[in-house]
Amino acid sequence: MSRVYYRPIAQSDPCRPAGALPLAGGWTWFDRAERMTRDGSRELVGAGDIPVDMLDRLTMLRAPVARLSFDVPRLMGILNVTPDSFSDGGRFNAPEAALAQAHAMAEAGADMIDVGGESTRPGAQPVAVEEEIARTAPVIAAIRAGLKAPMSIDTRKAAVAQAAIGAGADLVNDVSGFTYDPALAPWCAEAGLPVCVMHAQGDPQTMQDNPLYDHVTLDVYDFLSDRVDALVSQGIDRAQIIVDPGIGFGKTQAHNLTLLSQISLFHGLGCPVLLGASRKKFIATIGAAPEAAARMPGSVAVALAGMAQGVQIIRAHDVAATRSAMALWQAATSGRV
């Protein structure tokens, strides 16, 4: 028998039907869902037709993670302390520049700062552990000395995560979905850390060669479901796991657009959902913005589309513009500030 999936049809209209249910306890609601199977069947069903255990996952307010509650959308600012990241490589790899950028993002409204010392752009080569630690840990320590905002370490490696947490980071964000370094997940469990698990097909060197899926949304959902279960089995609290469908990581433009249009499906995992589409190539193509720095308007548009489907965390380079747009979207859809 084919597995059945339920994608809630997220709404934000203030005229809310009496039987509507909160989506993940947040700012959107739903009273219908798309029931999907791998054999291709798709039909619209009422919320009352969703199994009780799935309905609980779709409606419950997510627990706070790294001191952040999810009754409102949250903004994660990207801080790449690398010489070769696809959009801002080299701008913030000097410690003084990184510290200044962290303060600027916090002042502009970032709820969390994500620090990464290894580029994962298509074609990027791995960075030695010692080098990645040297890039990230001192910057995190300097930021922590002056800012209270939560920080995440964007890494695939246990030793890098250990150094970052020791320097003051709060969360481990692994683009490999905790499949790269077998020591990372057990250490996070032992340390009682929250984590973000992302889907990627392949590694940065090969992921864009020829990505293929049977059904991209369901394939990514199943991967994340399996990874969440694996992390829970190793001792990480499910309530402390964030999921990220990995826009642009082993996906074509068509794959990315399908995932974005169906991203509300991932609320069925019962975890906060992170959207990291900022300045990605498909934004350049569709938005006619070949230069990475010119992709802010397109990045903001995609972020708001994610918020409309209840995505709890937006990961962005352009923090001030994204925060402004988020505030206006919330005011315009709710009718109040």
C-alpha positions in Angstrom: 0.0 0.0 0.0 1.4 3.4 -1.0 2.4 5.8 1.8 -0.1 8.7 2.2 1.1 12.2 2.6 -0.9 15.3 3.7 0.1 18.7 2.5 -1.9 21.4 4.4 -3.3 24.2 2.2 -2.0 27.2 4.2 -4.1 30.3 4.4 -3.5 33.7 5.9 -6.8 35.5 5.3 -8.2 37.2 8.4 -11.7 35.8 7.6 -11.0 32.4 9.1 -13.7 29.6 9.0 -14.9 28.3 12.3 -13.4 24.9 11.7 -10.0 26.1 10.6 -6.9 24.8 12.4 -3.6 26.6 13.2 -0.7 25.5 11.0 2.1 24.5 13.4 0.5 26.9 16.0 1.6 29.8 13.9 0.3 32.7 11.8 -1.4 30.6 9.0 -4.3 28.3 9.1 -5.8 25.4 7.1 -9.0 23.6 6.8 -8.1 21.4 3.8 -5.1 19.4 2.7 -3.8 17.7 -0.5 -3.6 14.0 0.0 -0.8 12.6 -2.0 0.7 9.2 -2.8 3.6 8.0 -4.8 1.4 6.3 -7.4 0.4 9.8 -8.5 -3.0 10.1 -6.9 -3.8 13.6 -5.5 -7.0 14.8 -4.0 -8.2 17.6 -1.8 -9.6 16.5 1.6 -11.0 18.2 4.6 -8.9 18.6 7.8 -11.2 16.1 9.4 -10.0 13.4 7.0 -6.4 13.7 8.2 -5.3 10.9 10.6 -5.2 12.1 14.2 -1.4 11.6 14.7 -0.6 13.6 11.5 -3.1 16.3 12.5 -1.4 16.7 15.8 2.0 17.2 14.0 0.4 19.7 11.6 -1.3 21.8 14.3 0.9 21.8 17.4 3.0 24.9 18.2 6.7 24.1 17.9 8.7 24.2 21.0 11.4 26.9 21.4 14.8 26.0 19.9 18.0 27.9 20.9 15.9 30.3 22.9 13.6 31.2 19.9 9.9 30.6 20.0 8.0 30.0 16.8 4.7 31.9 17.3 6.1 34.4 14.8 8.5 33.9 11.8 12.2 34.0 12.6 15.1 35.4 10.6 18.5 33.7 10.4 21.3 35.9 9.1 24.0 34.3 7.1 27.6 35.0 8.0 30.1 33.3 5.7 33.7 33.5 7.0 35.1 32.0 3.9 37.0 33.3 0.9 34.9 31.4 -1.7 31.2 31.3 -0.8 29.0 31.8 -3.9 27.5 35.2 -3.0 29.7 37.0 -0.5 33.0 35.0 -0.4 35.8 37.0 1.0 33.7 39.9 2.3 33.6 38.7 5.9 36.5 36.2 6.3 38.6 38.8 8.2 37.6 38.6 11.9 36.9 42.4 12.2 34.7 42.4 9.1 32.8 39.3 10.4 32.2 40.8 13.8 31.0 44.1 12.3 28.6 42.2 10.0 27.2 40.1 12.9 26.4 43.3 14.8 24.9 44.9 11.7 22.6 41.8 11.1 21.6 41.8 14.8 20.7 45.5 14.7 18.8 44.9 11.5 16.6 42.2 13.1 18.3 38.9 12.7 17.0 36.5 15.4 19.9 34.1 14.9 23.3 34.3 13.2 24.5 31.3 11.2 28.3 31.1 11.0 29.9 29.0 8.3 33.6 28.4 7.5 33.3 26.0 4.5 31.7 26.9 1.3 29.1 24.4 0.1 28.4 26.1 -3.3 28.3 23.7 -6.3 31.8 22.5 -7.0 33.3 23.6 -3.7 36.1 21.5 -2.3 36.2 20.4 1.4 38.1 22.5 3.9 40.5 20.9 6.4 39.1 20.7 9.9 41.9 22.9 11.4 41.2 25.6 8.9 37.5 25.5 9.4 37.9 25.8 13.1 40.4 28.7 12.7 37.9 30.5 10.5 34.8 30.0 12.8 35.6 29.6 16.5 37.4 32.9 17.1 34.6 34.8 15.2 31.9 33.1 17.3 33.7 33.8 20.5 34.1 37.5 19.5 30.4 37.7 18.6 29.3 36.0 21.8 31.3 38.6 23.8 29.1 41.4 22.5 25.8 39.9 21.4 23.2 37.8 23.1 21.5 36.6 19.8 21.6 32.8 19.3 24.2 31.5 16.9 24.4 28.4 14.8 27.5 26.7 13.4 27.1 25.7 9.8 29.3 22.6 9.6 29.4 18.9 8.7 32.2 18.0 11.1 32.1 17.1 14.7 35.4 18.7 15.7 34.3 22.0 14.1 31.0 21.9 15.9 32.7 21.1 19.2 35.0 24.1 18.9 32.1 26.4 17.8 29.9 25.3 20.7 32.8 25.8 23.1 33.2 29.4 21.7 29.5 30.2 22.3 27.4 28.8 19.4 24.0 27.3 20.3 22.9 25.0 17.4 24.5 22.8 14.8 23.3 23.2 11.2 24.5 20.4 9.0 23.9 20.6 5.2 24.7 16.9 4.9 21.8 15.9 7.1 24.3 14.4 9.6 25.5 11.8 7.1 29.0 13.2 6.5 30.7 12.7 9.9 29.3 9.8 12.0 30.6 11.3 15.2 28.5 14.5 14.9 25.0 13.4 15.8 26.1 11.3 18.8 28.1 14.3 20.1 25.1 16.6 19.6 22.9 14.2 21.5 25.4 13.9 24.4 25.7 17.7 24.6 21.9 18.2 24.5 22.2 20.5 21.5 19.4 21.5 19.0 20.2 20.8 15.4 19.1 21.6 11.9 19.1 18.7 9.4 19.1 19.5 5.7 18.5 17.5 2.6 21.2 17.4 -0.2 21.6 15.0 -3.0 25.3 14.3 -3.4 28.1 16.5 -2.1 29.0 20.0 -3.2 31.5 18.7 -5.8 28.9 16.7 -7.6 25.4 17.7 -6.5 24.5 19.7 -9.5 25.8 17.3 -12.2 22.5 15.6 -12.9 20.1 15.5 -9.9 17.3 13.1 -10.3 14.2 12.3 -8.2 11.1 10.0 -8.5 9.1 12.8 -6.9 11.2 15.5 -5.5 8.9 16.7 -2.7 8.1 13.2 -1.4 11.7 12.0 -1.8 13.0 14.9 0.2 10.3 14.5 2.8 11.1 10.8 3.2 14.8 11.6 3.6 14.2 14.2 6.3 11.7 11.9 8.0 14.3 9.1 8.1 17.0 11.5 9.3 14.8 12.9 12.1 14.0 9.4 13.2 17.7 8.5 13.2 18.6 11.6 15.2 15.9 10.8 17.7 17.2 7.2 18.0 20.6 8.6 18.9 19.1 10.7 21.7 18.3 14.1 20.2 14.9 15.4 21.2 12.6 15.6 18.2 11.3 19.0 19.5 14.9 20.3 19.1 15.3 19.3 15.4 14.8 21.9 12.6 14.3 20.5 9.1 15.5 22.2 5.8 14.5 20.8 2.4 17.8 22.1 1.0 16.8 24.4 -1.9 19.6 24.4 -4.5 21.5 21.4 -3.0 21.3 18.8 -5.7 18.2 20.3 -7.3 17.4 21.7 -10.7 15.3 24.9 -11.1 12.2 22.7 -11.6 13.0 20.8 -8.4 13.4 24.0 -6.4 10.1 25.5 -7.6 8.2 22.3 -6.9 9.6 22.2 -3.4 8.8 25.8 -2.8 5.2 25.4 -4.0 4.7 22.3 -1.8 6.8 23.3 1.2 3.9 23.1 3.7 4.1 19.3 3.4 7.2 19.4 5.7 5.1 20.6 8.6 4.0 17.0 8.8 7.4 16.1 10.3 6.4 17.9 13.4 9.6 20.1 13.4 10.2 23.8 12.6 10.9 24.3 8.9 13.8 26.4 7.6 13.9 27.9 4.1 17.4 28.8 2.8 16.9 30.1 -0.8 18.6 33.4 -0.4 20.5 34.5 -3.6 20.3 31.0 -5.2 20.9 30.5 -8.9 17.2 30.0 -9.7 16.5 33.5 -8.3 19.2 34.8 -10.6 17.6 33.1 -13.6 13.9 33.8 -13.0 14.6 37.3 -11.6 17.1 38.3 -14.3 19.7 39.1 -11.7 23.0 37.4 -12.6 25.0 39.3 -10.0 24.5 37.8 -6.5 24.2 41.2 -4.8 21.3 42.0 -7.1 19.2 39.1 -6.0 17.7 40.7 -2.9 14.3 41.4 -4.3 13.9 37.9 -5.6 15.2 36.4 -2.4 12.7 38.4 -0.4 9.8 37.3 -2.7 10.7 33.7 -2.1 11.0 34.2 1.7 7.5 35.7 1.8 6.1 32.8 -0.2 7.6 30.5 2.4 6.1 32.5 5.2 2.7 32.2 3.5 3.1 28.5 3.9 4.0 28.7 7.6 7.8 28.3 7.3 9.2 29.2 10.7 12.8 30.3 9.8 14.0 32.3 6.9 17.8 32.1 6.2 18.9 35.3 4.4 21.9 37.3 3.4 19.9 40.6 3.1 18.7 40.8 6.7 17.4 44.4 6.8 15.4 44.1 3.6 14.0 40.7 4.6 13.1 41.9 8.1 11.3 44.9 6.6 9.4 42.7 4.1 8.5 40.2 6.8 7.0 42.9 9.0 5.0 44.4 6.2 3.7 41.0 5.1 2.5 40.2 8.6 0.9 43.6 8.9 -0.8 43.4 5.5 -2.2 39.9 6.0 -3.3 40.4 9.6 -4.6 44.0 9.3 -2.6 45.1 12.3 1.0 45.8 13.4 
